[in-house]
Amino acid sequence: MAPRASWKGYLRLSLVSCPVRLYPATSSSERITFNQLHKDTHNRINMKPVDPELGLVERSDLVKGYEYEDKKYIIIEDADLESVKIESNHTMNIEAFVDEGSVDVIYQDAPYYLAPDGAMAEETFVVLREALRRTGKLAIARLVLSSRERVVTIGPRETGMFVCTLRNPNEVRGTAEYFGNIPVGNLDPEMLQLAEALIEQKLTTFDPRNYEDRYEIALMQMIREKLKGHKPIIAAAPERGNVINLMDALKASLSQSKPPAKSKSKSEPAATPAAKAATAKQTTAKSATKKKV
């Protein structure tokens, strides 16, 4: 089944335009979710709309309302929303270009994939994509999603383009309230050197496959054990030793000389006690054979 586009319209740069489709780049369908059940019947609870005066009401009787004063609403019809027409309803008009990496990560919100809508759009789409790639720039545009206009960045990604919606500045909190009382301080050169050496020791290339959600994996293991009628095995968190001081902790960490840890893949489950015992027997047998020889 072909993926469903979240938005369809035109990508435009000056007098050049082409029809495009926008698709969500992420999915939460694989996440473990829970339903609300009654504790005795285990029947799933249905969330139904309730009017304080009428009681249960049908969803077909619901309308949108905007609260302009306390408990005072104006009714907004679908036709009213349709009448609000601006360019970004159906066109991503590129307004400017910025350097890659110049957009602060705190403003980056939801990721999308952008693809040409039909063979006739491919040539224009590819030219714009390669122009962005060669110049190392991101395009800034706007489009309407979920009844609000969003500012977005557009950049090349493989054979398509990558779109990221940006948060509005009034949605981002300032740092003064959280960082205002953190001292700058005079740093101990030796401790700073040890910390830098520890960073260098654990330096690696980021691969998201090495950082699976360990909690969700453990959660699924617990669910499977319960389905079998077994009591879930609770893995205790490792105990942490007391840190005497920062200098000792840095030196001890650096002396461990361990490579960056990788989370276990779902396809590589941990060895069972039986498997460990079998391995131990094989090792003992090999040792005994060598002694005889």
C-alpha positions in Angstrom: 0.0 0.0 0.0 1.4 3.4 -1.0 2.1 5.8 1.8 -0.4 8.6 2.3 0.7 12.1 1.7 0.2 14.6 4.6 0.1 17.5 2.2 0.0 18.0 -1.6 0.7 21.3 -3.4 3.5 23.1 -5.2 7.1 23.8 -4.4 8.0 27.2 -5.9 11.2 29.2 -6.3 10.5 32.6 -8.0 8.8 31.6 -11.3 9.8 28.0 -11.2 7.4 25.5 -9.6 6.6 21.8 -9.5 3.9 19.7 -7.8 5.1 17.8 -4.7 3.8 15.5 -2.0 4.8 15.7 1.7 5.1 12.5 3.8 5.8 12.0 7.5 9.4 10.8 7.9 8.7 9.0 11.2 6.2 6.5 12.6 5.1 5.6 16.1 3.2 2.4 15.0 5.9 0.1 16.5 5.7 1.6 19.9 4.2 -0.4 22.8 0.9 1.2 23.8 -1.6 0.3 26.5 -5.4 0.5 26.5 -7.6 1.5 29.5 -9.6 -1.5 30.8 -12.0 -1.9 33.7 -10.1 -3.7 36.6 -12.8 -6.4 37.0 -14.3 -7.0 33.6 -11.2 -6.2 31.6 -13.5 -4.6 29.0 -11.9 -1.8 27.1 -13.2 1.7 28.2 -14.7 3.9 25.5 -14.1 7.6 25.8 -17.4 9.2 25.0 -18.2 13.0 24.8 -20.3 14.3 27.7 -22.3 17.5 27.8 -22.7 18.8 31.4 -26.5 19.3 30.8 -27.4 16.6 28.2 -25.1 13.8 29.3 -23.7 11.5 26.6 -23.9 13.1 23.2 -23.1 11.9 19.6 -19.8 12.9 18.0 -21.8 14.0 15.0 -23.4 16.7 17.2 -20.0 18.3 18.0 -18.8 21.6 16.5 -15.6 23.6 16.9 -15.7 26.6 19.2 -13.2 29.3 20.0 -13.2 30.7 23.6 -12.8 34.5 23.2 -13.8 35.2 26.8 -14.2 33.0 29.8 -16.9 30.4 29.0 -17.9 32.4 25.9 -17.4 30.8 22.5 -17.8 31.6 18.9 -18.7 28.6 16.6 -16.3 27.9 13.8 -17.7 25.9 10.8 -15.7 23.9 8.3 -16.7 26.5 5.7 -15.1 29.2 7.9 -11.8 27.3 7.9 -12.0 26.8 4.1 -12.5 30.6 3.6 -9.1 31.3 5.3 -7.0 31.0 2.2 -3.4 32.0 2.1 -0.6 31.1 -0.4 0.9 28.4 1.9 -2.3 26.4 1.9 -1.2 24.9 -1.4 2.2 26.3 -2.2 5.6 26.1 -0.5 7.1 29.3 -1.7 10.8 29.4 -1.0 11.5 32.8 0.6 15.2 32.5 1.5 18.2 30.3 1.8 20.5 29.7 4.9 23.6 27.7 5.5 23.3 24.1 6.6 23.7 23.9 10.4 22.7 27.5 10.9 19.2 26.6 12.2 19.4 26.0 16.0 18.3 22.4 16.8 15.9 23.7 19.5 13.7 25.1 16.7 13.6 21.9 14.7 10.3 20.1 15.2 8.7 17.4 12.9 10.6 15.7 10.0 9.0 15.0 6.6 10.0 13.6 3.2 9.3 15.6 0.0 8.9 13.9 -3.3 7.8 15.0 -6.8 4.1 14.5 -7.6 4.2 12.8 -11.0 6.8 12.3 -13.8 6.2 15.8 -15.2 7.5 17.3 -11.9 10.7 15.3 -11.7 13.1 17.5 -13.8 12.3 20.7 -11.9 12.4 18.8 -8.5 15.8 17.3 -9.3 17.3 20.6 -10.4 16.2 22.3 -7.2 17.5 19.3 -5.1 20.9 19.4 -6.7 21.2 23.2 -6.5 20.6 22.9 -2.7 23.1 20.0 -2.4 25.9 21.8 -4.4 25.5 25.1 -2.5 25.2 23.5 0.9 22.1 25.5 1.7 18.7 25.0 3.2 15.6 26.6 1.8 13.2 28.5 4.1 9.5 28.3 3.1 6.0 28.1 4.7 3.1 25.7 4.4 -0.2 25.2 6.2 -0.4 21.9 8.2 -3.1 21.0 10.8 -4.8 24.4 10.6 -1.7 26.4 11.2 1.0 27.9 9.1 4.4 26.4 9.7 7.8 27.7 8.7 9.9 24.9 7.3 13.5 24.1 6.1 14.0 22.2 2.9 17.2 20.3 2.1 18.4 17.5 -0.2 18.3 13.9 1.1 19.3 11.0 -1.1 17.2 11.3 -4.3 14.5 13.3 -2.6 14.2 16.2 -0.2 13.9 16.5 3.6 11.5 19.0 5.2 11.6 20.0 8.8 8.9 22.1 10.5 10.2 24.8 12.8 8.8 25.8 16.2 7.6 29.4 16.6 10.0 31.5 18.7 7.2 32.0 21.3 7.1 28.2 21.8 10.8 28.1 22.8 11.6 29.0 26.4 14.6 31.1 27.3 17.6 29.7 29.1 18.0 32.3 31.9 15.5 30.6 34.3 17.4 27.3 34.0 21.0 28.3 33.5 21.2 31.6 35.2 22.6 30.3 38.5 25.2 27.9 37.0 28.6 29.2 37.8 31.2 29.7 35.1 34.1 29.1 37.5 37.8 28.7 37.0 38.4 25.2 35.7 41.2 22.9 36.9 43.4 22.4 33.7 44.3 18.8 34.7 40.6 17.8 35.2 39.7 19.5 32.0 42.5 17.6 30.2 41.3 14.3 31.7 37.7 15.0 30.6 38.8 15.8 27.1 40.9 12.5 27.0 37.9 10.6 28.2 35.8 12.1 25.4 38.5 11.2 22.8 38.6 7.7 24.2 34.9 7.2 23.6 34.7 8.9 20.2 32.8 7.0 17.6 30.6 7.4 14.5 26.9 7.7 15.4 24.8 4.8 14.2 21.2 4.9 15.5 21.0 1.1 15.3 23.4 0.9 18.2 21.0 2.8 20.5 17.8 0.9 20.6 15.1 1.6 23.2 16.3 -0.8 25.9 13.3 0.0 28.1 10.9 -1.0 25.4 12.8 -4.2 24.7 12.7 -5.1 28.4 9.0 -4.2 28.4 8.3 -6.5 25.5 10.2 -9.3 27.2 8.1 -8.8 30.4 4.9 -8.9 28.3 6.0 -12.2 26.6 6.8 -13.8 29.9 3.3 -12.8 31.3 1.7 -14.3 28.1 3.5 -17.6 28.9 2.2 -17.4 32.5 5.6 -16.8 33.9 6.6 -14.3 36.6 8.5 -11.5 34.9 12.2 -11.4 35.7 13.1 -8.0 37.0 16.6 -6.9 36.2 18.0 -4.8 39.0 19.8 -1.6 38.1 23.6 -1.9 38.6 24.9 -0.4 41.8 27.1 2.7 41.5 30.1 3.1 43.7 30.5 6.3 45.8 32.5 9.0 44.0 35.2 10.3 46.3 36.0 13.3 44.1 35.9 14.4 40.5 39.6 14.0 39.9 39.6 10.4 41.1 36.5 9.6 39.1 38.0 11.0 35.9 41.2 9.1 36.3 39.3 5.9 37.1 37.1 6.3 34.1 40.0 7.0 31.8 42.0 3.9 33.0 39.1 1.6 32.1 40.1 2.0 28.4 36.8 0.5 27.1 35.4 1.2 23.6 32.0 2.8 23.2 29.2 0.5 24.4 26.7 -0.8 21.9 23.2 -1.8 22.8 22.3 -5.4 21.9 20.3 -5.9 18.7 16.8 -7.4 18.9 18.1 -10.2 16.7 20.9 -11.0 19.2 19.3 -12.0 22.5 21.4 -12.5 25.6 22.6 -16.0 26.2 20.3 -18.2 28.4 21.7 -19.8 31.6 21.5 -23.2 29.8 23.6 -21.9 26.9 26.2 -20.5 29.3 26.4 -23.8 31.1 26.9 -25.7 27.9 29.7 -23.3 26.9 31.4 -23.8 30.3 31.2 -27.6 29.8 32.8 -27.4 26.4 35.6 -25.2 27.8 36.3 -27.7 30.6 36.3 -30.6 28.2 38.8 -28.9 25.9 41.1 -28.1 28.9 41.0 -31.8 30.0 41.9 -33.0 26.5 44.9 -30.7 26.3 46.2 -31.9 29.7 46.0 -35.6 28.6 48.0 -34.8 25.5 
